[in-house]
Amino acid sequence: MTCPVCGGRSIGKVGVDQYYCWNCCVEFNSHTDKIVVYDLDEEGGLVAWEDFYLENDAYLDRTVQTTAE
C-alpha cells in the first residue's frame, strides 16, 4: 500500500480501513468507494481535506503505475 498524497510506503494501520502515513503525517481511509484524507488538528481530531477525494479505481491505477516504474 502507498500513500495517496505522497506515494510513500511508510504506512501504518490505525483502525479498521484507517491508515497513517509517516512521511507526510496524514490519515486516510478506504472503507467506502472513495479515499478520504485527513489532517490531525491540535486536539487530536481529524479534519477531512475537502479537495482530496479519490475514487478507489483512480488510486489503484496510480498505485499500479507507481509500482511498475
Residue pairs with C-beta under 8 A, 6 or more apart in sequence:
1 9
1 11
1 19
1 63
2 8
2 9
2 11
2 63
2 66
2 67
3 9
3 10
3 11
3 21
3 23
3 24
3 26
3 28
4 28
4 35
4 37
4 52
4 54
4 59
4 62
5 21
5 24
5 26
5 28
5 37
5 52
6 21
6 23
6 24
7 62
7 66
8 21
8 22
8 23
8 24
10 21
10 22
10 23
11 19
11 20
11 21
11 22
12 19
12 20
12 22
13 19
13 20
14 20
14 27
16 31
17 29
17 30
17 31
18 27
18 28
18 29
18 31
19 27
19 28
19 29
19 30
20 26
20 27
21 27
21 28
25 40
26 37
26 38
26 39
26 40
26 49
27 37
27 38
27 40
27 46
28 35
28 36
28 37
28 38
29 35
29 36
29 38
30 56
30 59
33 55
33 56
34 53
34 54
34 55
34 56
35 53
35 54
35 55
35 56
35 59
36 48
36 49
36 52
36 53
37 48
37 49
37 52
38 46
38 47
38 48
38 49
39 46
39 47
39 49
40 46
40 47
41 47
